Amino acid sequence: MTMVGTPAQSQALALNSPPAPTIATAPTLHRMARKAAATVTAASKKAATAASKKAGPTATAASKKAATAASKKAVPTATAASKYWLLKTEPGEWSWSDQASAPGGVGPWDGVRNHQAMNNLRAMRCGDRCLFYHSGAGAASRRVVGVVEVAREWYEGEEGEATAGGAVDVRAVGEFQKPVGLAEIKKAAGEVEGMKDFALIRQARLSVMPVPVKIWDWICEMGGGFVQDGEVEDETEG
């Protein structure tokens, strides 16, 4: 036989019953898209908001500063919309410093004579990103130091100009926080998919080459991201 309580008893039971447990879902962290100015993750924003409510205006300002610094160090991971390349240059002839200090950070990539390398230059499209690689006689000098993007597709200059043989224009995007050396790249040949067949390892004399997406992501991650050209990284105050 079912027992039915009075309305007062039913109300008391309802008041004394524990609330239904809630199931918390962990936020999904996404890789930051490769952009000139990357945004902080939603988790970072949430944490900054919570901290500001507890600690007041001072903590809010500190959180905003931390978020800005994090955004400048964002790793420029690959997307499917563009192709990715590596450009070799002798730093004594054209270094990262030369590229970054050029007007608007833009300069022609010329002087390429190898047929395969020239075909790679011709295949580039505006917006494609390129790893900026310092080559040289010493092993320690061979390293990826930054990222540039294609600003002008293949063209041939007037006779007598440096670009007469064909060139593309590239724009400085940012310098890596930590250069990624050739030795470090070779050590990862057994760990990163496609690294064993990467032209940087297999074709040492090729100066312009495509970069597979997974290798691009790995190198950019090892480089720690970059501060966009023209920005000054905030220093932590004591």
Secondary structure, 3 states (H helix, E strand, C coil): CCCCCCHHHHHHHHHHCCCCCCCCCCCCCCCCECCCCCCCCHHHHHHHHHHHHHHCHHHHHHHHHHHHHHHHCCCCECCCCCCEEEEEECCCCCCHHHHHHCHHHEEEECCCCCHHHHHHHHHCCCCCEEEEEECCCCHHHCEEEEEEEEEEEEECCCCCCCCCCCEEEEEEEEEEEEEEEHHHHHHHHHCCCCHHHCHHHHCCCCCEEECCHHHHHHHHHHCCCEEECCCCCCCCCC
